[in-house]
Amino acid sequence: MSKKIDKDELRENSKKKVKLAFEDYKAFALKGNVLDLAIGVVLGSAFSNIVSTLVSSLITPIISLLTSNVDLSTLFITLRGGKFATLEEAKAAGAITLNYGTLINAIINFIIISVVLFIFVKAITKANKKDSQAVEVTTKECPYCLSSIPLKASRCPHCTSVLEESHDEIVQE
C-alpha cells in the first residue's frame, strides 16, 4: 500500500510541476516584449513579401529591359547533366544547377528592404527628435546650491541666495 501512496504523490508532484512550468511559460509568452517581437516578425514577413513582389514584378522587368531582356531568375550554370537552354529543362532532366540568378534577385531584395528600413528608421528618429526638442524648459539650476528652480526666480527658494540676472536676460527684457 505504501507503493501506491508514493505513486499518487509522484503524480501530484508531477502535475504541480507541469502546471507551474505552464504558468511560467504563459507569463513569459504574454510579456509585452515577446508579443512585440512576434508582431514585428509577422509584419516583417508581410513587408518582405511586398518587397519580393515589388522586385519580381517591377524592378526585375526594368533590369531585364536594360539588359536586353535577360530575366535574372532564369540565370543558371549547369554543374552536371549536360547543357540546357532553360532552367526548367535542366530541372526536368534532373541536372544539377547553380541558380545564380535567384541569388541576384535575393541580393536586390535585401538592398531594397535595407534602404526602405533605413529611410523608415531615419523618419522615426527625426520625428522622435522633434518631440524631444518641443519640451519647453521651465527651470534652471541655482549656481550656489545646484537645486532646480523656476526660470523667472530672482531668489533661490532652497538656499535663499539672490540670483543675479545674466547680461543676456537683461538685454531681452
N, C-alpha and C positions, 0 to 999 in steps of 0.2 A: 504494500500500500504506500510506502514511503517513495517508491519509484514513481508512482502516478502523481503524487504531490509535486515532486521535482519536475516532472514533465509539464504539469499545469503551470507552475511558477515560471518555468522556462518560456512557455508560450506567452504568458502575460508580460514578462520582461521583454520578449521579442516584439510583441505588439506595441508596447510603450516606446521602445527604441525606434521602431518604424514610424510611429506616429510623430515622435519628436523630430526625427530626420525629415519627415514630410513638412512639418511646421517650419523648420529651419529653411528648407528649400523654398517654401511658399513665401516666407519673409524676404529671402534673397531675390526671388524672381519678381516680386512685386515692388521692389525698391524703385525709386524714380530713375536712378542711373541705368538700371538694366532695361527698364521699359523704354527709356530714351534711346538707348543703344539699339534695341530691337526695332523701334520706329525708324531710326537712322538707317539700319540695314535694309529695311523694306523700301524706304524712299530711295536709297542709293541704288537698289536693284531696279526700281522703276525708272530712275534717271538714266541708268546705264542702258536700259532697253531703248529709251527715247534717243539717246546719243547713237547707239548702234543703228537704229533705223535711220537717223539723220545721215550717218556716214554712208550706209548702204544705198539709200535712195536719193541722196543729194550730192554728197561730196565725192563718192567713188565715181558716179557718172561724169562729173565735171573733170576729175582726174583722167578718166577714160577718154573723154573728148580731147583733152590736152595732150594725151599720149597716143594718139592715133587709134582710138577705140580699144585700148587694152583694158580688160576687166581684171583688176588686181586679184580678185578672189579666185580667178581661174589660173593664176600663175603657179607652175609646179615644175619639179625636176623628177624624172623617173630614176629611182635608185636601182631597181631591179625589176625586170619583167618586160623589157623592150621599149620601143618608142610609141608614144600615143599623141594624137592631135589634141585631145581634150582630157580634162581631169576625170570626167565621167567615164570615158572609155578606159582609162587606166584603172579606175576603181572597179569597173565591171570585169576587167581581165584579171583582177587580183594583184596588180602590180604594186610595188612599194614606192610610194611617192613622198617627196618633201614639198609640202604645200607652203611655200614662202609667201605667196600672195595673201593667204589668210593672216600670216604674221604681220605683213604690211598693213592690212586693214585693222588689226588689233592695235598696232602702234598708232595709227591715225586716230582710232577711238580713244586711246589713252591720252594723246595730245589734246584732243578736243575736250575731253572730260576735265583734264587738269587745267586747261585755260579757262573753261567756264567756271570751275570751282574757285580758281584764283580770283576771277572777277567778282564772283559771288561773295567770297570771304572779304575781299577789299571793300566792297559796298557795305557789308555788315559792319566791318571795323570802322569805316568812315561814319556810318550812322550812329554807332555807339560813341564815337569820339565827340560828335556834335552834342549828344545828350549829356555827356560828362562836362563839356565846356559850358553848357547852358546853366549850370548850377551857379547861382549868384552868391558871391562871397559877402557874408554879413558880419563877420567877426575878424578881429586882428589879434595879435599877440602883444601882451604888455611887455615892454622892453626890460622891466625891472623884475617882475616875478614870473614871467612867461606864461601867465594864465590867458585863457581865451576871453576876450571882451568885445562888446559891440563896436563897430567901426566908428560911430559918432561919439563914443565916450571920450570925455576930457579928463576923467579921473578913473583909475583902476578900482573896481569895487572890492578886489581881493587885498591889495597891498596899500590902497589909498594914495598911490603916487599920482602926482599931477602929470598928465601926459602932454608933451609938447607936440604941437602940430608941425608936420614937416613943411618945408617951403612949397612943395607941390600942392598940398592941400590948401594952403593959404591962397595961392595963385588961382586955384579952381574956384574958390568962393568969390 
